[in-house]
Amino acid sequence: MVMLGTRTVSDHVALAEIELCGELMIAASAAIGERLSADRIDEVLNVRVIAERTTVPRQADHRG
């Protein structure tokens, strides 16, 4: 039985994902073109590239 008042780690992850999606939607609605560039997505998601090493996978790396 799951208690409705109990929070789990997945709640925090889900809330973080919802917040990031919201940030992307805000950025997309303010964009002039049809799509956000990979660099703009990385900026919105606060992805940093240090030297030649990526600390978090860039969105462009996931596209085929």
C-alpha positions in Angstrom: 0.0 0.0 0.0 1.3 3.4 -1.0 0.6 6.4 1.3 -0.5 9.5 -0.6 1.4 11.9 1.7 4.8 10.1 1.2 7.3 11.7 -1.1 10.0 9.8 -2.9 13.2 10.7 -4.7 11.3 10.2 -8.0 9.0 13.1 -7.0 12.0 15.5 -6.9 13.2 14.2 -10.3 9.8 14.6 -11.8 9.5 18.1 -10.5 12.9 19.0 -11.9 12.0 17.6 -15.3 8.7 19.6 -15.3 10.6 22.8 -14.4 13.1 22.2 -17.3 10.3 21.5 -19.7 8.6 24.7 -18.6 11.8 26.7 -19.2 12.1 25.2 -22.7 8.5 26.1 -23.5 9.1 29.7 -22.4 12.2 29.9 -24.5 10.5 28.4 -27.5 7.5 30.8 -27.2 9.9 33.7 -27.2 12.0 32.4 -30.1 11.9 34.2 -33.5 12.4 31.1 -35.7 10.6 27.8 -35.8 13.0 25.9 -33.6 15.5 26.6 -30.8 19.1 26.0 -31.8 21.1 23.4 -29.9 23.2 26.1 -28.4 20.0 27.9 -27.1 18.7 24.7 -25.7 22.0 24.1 -23.9 21.8 27.7 -22.6 18.2 27.3 -21.3 19.1 24.0 -19.6 22.3 25.5 -18.2 24.6 23.0 -19.9 28.2 23.9 -19.6 31.1 22.9 -21.9 34.5 23.0 -20.2 37.6 23.0 -22.5 36.9 20.3 -25.0 35.1 18.1 -22.6 31.3 18.2 -22.2 30.1 17.9 -18.6 26.5 17.1 -19.7 25.5 15.6 -23.0 24.5 18.3 -25.4 21.2 18.1 -27.1 22.8 18.0 -30.6 24.7 14.8 -29.6 21.3 13.0 -29.3 20.1 13.9 -32.7 20.6 11.5 -35.6 
